[in-house]
Amino acid sequence: MATAIRPIGHEERLSLVDHLEELRTRLIISGAVLAVAFAVCFWQNNTLLHVINRPLEKVRQGQVQRGEGTAGQAGVTQQAVLKVSAEVQDIVRILDAPDAHLPASVRSQLRAQLAGLRAATAKIPAVPQSEKLTVLGVGESFTTTVTVVFFFALIVSLPVILYELYGFVIPALRPSERRAVAPLLAAVPALFVVGVAFGYFVVLPAALHFLVNFNSSEFNILVQANPYYQFAATVLLAMGLVFQVPVAILGAARAGIVTPAQLRKGRRYAIVACAAVAAFLPGDAVTLILETVPLYVLYEASILLATFVARRDAARSSRAAAGSPRQDPPSSPGGGAGEGGPEASPSSGGSGPASGATVESTATDPSVSAIIDHTDSTLTD
């Protein structure tokens, strides 16, 4: 269990059975966290459905206020009924007045009718309600709810799942590689959440506003629950993945595939690529601009990060090179082992084989068995 809580060190050695045991433990932890998140989300499924339905409800409210679609026509009828009820109540109150000179029995009947009219009018909502999502099958409401709950549970438990994945694969990396990968992996869930939030508050409402209102006067649009949730999940996941652009670019820069200078030269191509990605997402021209601008901002942020990391790595390399000791032997004026000394030249007073033996012995130290058996060349010579 401890191996699933903390990553294993690079120097630790595990057998195949230990690796399988670690993988099993990490999968159990990830599954348990996902199950707990699913239980909590299922407990609050009404709130989650309201959250995911909110962008569509805003669009449908606009249709209701304009009297478009089935809900709009029902809203117009609802407002007309409320208006007629208010006018009838005013007429009954006028007839019930003492100066109307009506018989007491008639006035009593009018009061009874007025009370019944008020009770019936109180049941009519004062604000027109938009249509709810449509389901066709008997169990579709349950399966659709489970799908939405699982989607939210996966988002909630994503940091723990990524940490367990990180803990399983990180022992294969050296400490230097681990320091380079750790910030990128930590940025993945944060950027994913930011992308999902941007898709929920900006992209999804704009796309729904365009698609639902397109030729709405010619069609009776009944939005089914399952296709709508699939559409919303696709948009949110796409934005979450698109916001991983800085991680991908920074990883490519640290791997030496691209350089910050190349990224700066490719700005014009990046604008075209961002516009192309935004064009594949649903929406109109306004939505295209709303999606292109943040994508390009992410590209510029990636350039800044890549430049910062490159300068930091260059500074570390410079400090490491400046702090490493030199390997050249020191020179001495008296003829030591340095340059110009008697042992550095074959014509000096020193013995050639002796100096050669010295160089050879420093290059390779003889083993104990070689010394005992007199098989080392420096000993036999």
N, C-alpha and C positions, 0 to 999 in steps of 0.2 A: 504493500500500500504506500510505503514511503517513496518508492520510485515513481509512483503516479502523481505524487504531490510536488516533488521537486525533479528537475531534469537531471539525468545521469551525467557525470563528468566525462570529459573526452578521454581521460586516461583510464577510466574504469573498463573492465573487460567482462562481458556477459556471454553466456552460452546461448545457443539457439532457443533452448527451453526458457531461459530467463527473459529473452526478448519477447517470446510469445506470451509469457506470463505478464510482462509489463504492458504489452499491447492489449491483452484481455482486461487488465485492471483499468487502463485508460479508457477503453471502450465502455466498461461498466460505469465509470464515473461520468462520462459524457452522456450515456443513456439515462442515468439517474437524474442528472441535472435537467436534461430535456424533459423527462417525465414530470419532475416537480414544476418546471415552467409551464408545461402543458396543463397540469392540474390547476394551477393558479389562473392561467388564462381562460380555461374552460369555466372556472368559477365566475369570472368576469366577462363571459362571452357577450352579454348584452351591451356592455360598455365598449368592447372591442368592435362589435358590429356597428355600433353608432359612430365610432371613430372612423372606420373605413367607409361608411355610408355618407359621412358628412359632406365630402366634396360633391357627390351626386345630388344630395338633398338641396344644396345651395343652387345648383343649376335648375333643378326641378321647381324650386320655389319661384325662380324667375319666370319659368313657363306658366306657373299657376297665376302669378300676378298679371301676366299678359293674356291669360285665357287660352293658352295653347295646349293641345293634347287633351287626353282624357281627364287628367287631373285639373287642367285649366278650365275645361268646360264644367266639371263638377264644382270648381271653386266659384265660377260665375253664377251657377244655379244656387249655390249656397248663399252667396251674398244677396241674390235677389229674394230668396226666401226670408232671410233675416230682415231685409228692408220691408217686405210686405207684412211680416209679423209686427214690426214696430209701428207701421201705419195703422194696422187693424187695432192694435192696443190703444193707440191714440183715439181712434173712433169710438171704441167701447168706453173709454174714460169720459169722452164728451157726452155720450148718451147716458152715462150713469150719473152725470151731474144733476143736482137738484133743480136747476133752472130748465132742464130738458122736459120736465113735467110728464115723465113716463110713469106708468103704474109701478107700484112697489114690487109686484111679482115679476115684471119684465126686468126691472133693475137688478133683482136678485139673480135671475137667469144670466144677465150680462156679466155680473161679478163672477159667477161660476165659470162661464166661458172664458173670461179674462184670466182666471187662475190657471185653467187648463192650457191656455195658449202660452202663458209665461213658462209653465213647466215644460212644454214641448220645445219652446224656443231655447231654453237653457241647455238642452241636450245637443244643440247644433254648435259646433266649434266656431268661435268668433273669427279665427284666422284660418284661411284655406290650407288644408294639408296636402302635401305632395304625395304622389303614389309611392307605395312600398315596392320593394323588389319582388319580382314574380318567380315562383317555383312551380314546376310542372308535375313532379313526381310526389309520391306519398312520403318517402323518406328523404327527399332532396333537401329539405330545410335542415335536417340533422347532419347529413353528410357535408353540406355547404358550411354549416357552423363549425364542424370539426376541422375542415380544411383551413378556414380562417384562423381558428385557434392554433392550429399547428404552425401556421406561417408566423404568427406573433411569437409563439414559444421558441421557434428556431432563431428568431432575431434576438430574443432575450438571452438565450443560452449560447449564442455564438461566441462571446469572449471566452467562456470556459472551454468550449470545444476546440477553438483555435489554440488555447494554451496547452491542452492535452496533446494536440497534434504537434505543436512546437516542442513540447517536452520529449516526444518520442523520436523526432528526427534530429534534434539539436546535438545529441552525442556524436553524430558523424562529422560535425564541423569542428575545426580547430578554434581555440579561443579568439584569435583575430577574426576569423570568419563569423564566429558567434556574435562578436561585438558589432559587426557590419550588418548582420541579418536581423538582430533583435529590434532596432528602431523601426525597420520596415514592417516587421510582423506586428509590432504594437500599433502602427498607424493604420493597418488594414481595417480592424473593427471600427475605429474612430471615423475614418473616411467613409466607411460603409453606412454608418448611422447618419452622418451629415448628408450623404447622397440620398438616402431614403427620406430624410426630412425635407430636403429640397424638392424631391419628386412629389411628396405629399402636399406641400404647401404651394408649390409653383406649377410644376409640370402637369400633375393630374387634374387640378381644377381647370387649367387652360385647355387641356385636351378634351375634357368632358364638355366644357362650354362650346367648343367648336363642333364636336361630333354629335352631341345630343340636339343642338339647335340647327344642325344642317338640314334644310328642307323639312323642318318640323311641322310646317303647315300642310304638307302633302302626305305625311305618314302619322300613323298612330303608334308611337314608340312605347313599347312595353319592354322594360329592361329586365332581363332575367338575372337572377342572383349569381348563379355559377359563372356565366360568361363575364359578368361585371367584375367579380372578384379575381378571375383569371387575368383580365385586362389590367386591373389595379396592381396585382402582384407583379405582372410583367413590367409595368412602368416603374414601379418602385425598385424592383431588383435590377433593372437596367440602369437606373440612375445610381444605385449603390455600387454597381460594377464600374460604371463610367468614372465615378469619383476615385477609383483606384489608379487613375492615370499617373499621379505623382509617384506612387509606389513603383509602378512599372518603369517609369522613366529614370527614377533615382537608382533602381536596381540595375538597369542597363548601363547607367553612367558609372556605377561602382564596379561593374564587371568589365568595363573598358569597351563596351560595344559602341557607345556614343560618347561624345564630349560636350561640355557646355557650349563650346564654340560652334559645334555642329548643330546643336539645338537652337542657338540664336540665328544661324543662317537659315534654318528651316521654318521660320515663323510664318511665312506666307503659305507654306504647305500645311502648317498646323491649323491655320484659320480655315482652309478648305476642308481639312479632315474633320474639324469640329462641326462645321456647317453640315457636312455629309452625315455625321452621326446624328445630329439633331434632326435632320430631314427624315431619317428612318423612324424616329419617334413620332407618335401621332400628335396632330395639332395644326394650327394655322400659322400665318406669317409671324404673328406676335409670339406665339409659342416657340417658333424657330429661333427668334432672336433671344428669347428668355433662356433657351437651352444652349445656344452657341456661346453666349457671353461667359457664363461660368465655366464652360469647358475650356475656353481659351485662357481664362484667369488661372485655372488649374495648370495649364501648360506653362504659363509664365512663372507660377509658383514652383513648378518642377525645375525650371531653369535656375531659379535662385537657390533652391536646395542643392541641386547638383553642383553649382559653383561654390557654395559654402563648403560642401563635403570635399570637393577637389582641393580647395585651398587648405582645409584642415589636414587632409592626408598628406599634402605636399609639405606642410609645416612639420608634421610628425616625422616624415622621412628626413627632412633637413636636420631636425634635432637629433634623430637617431644616428645620422651620419657624422654629425659634429661630436657626439659623445662617445663614439667607438674608438678604442685605442689603435694606434698605428702598429703594423706588423713588421716594419723595416727594422733591421738590427742597427743599434747605435754605432756610430763611427767614433774612433778614438785616435788621437794624434800619435800615440805610441805604437800603433800597429796592432790593434786588436782584431776582432773578428769582423769589423766593418769594412767599408770600401777603402781600398788603398792599404790595408794591413797585410802583414806577411802571409796570413793564412788565406787571404782572398785570392792570391796569385799563385799559379803553379811554379813560377820562377823564384819564389821567396825561399827563405831558409827552412821553412817547415817541410815536413815529409809529405809527399803527395798521397801515398796510400793512407797515411794516418788521417790527413784531412778528409780524404774520401770516406774513410771509415767513420769519421765523426759525422759527416753529412748523412751517410747511410744509416747510422745508428739513430740519429735524430729523426730520420724519416720513418723508420720502422723499428720498433723495439722488439728484440727477440723474445720469444716465449720462454717459459721456464723449462719445458721439455727440450727446446732447441739448445739451450745453454748446457743442460745436463748431457745431452747426446753429442755435443760439439758439431751440430749440423748447421749452425748459423754461419754465413759466409764471413762475417766480421770476426768470428772467433777462429775459424780455420785458417784465415789469412795471417 
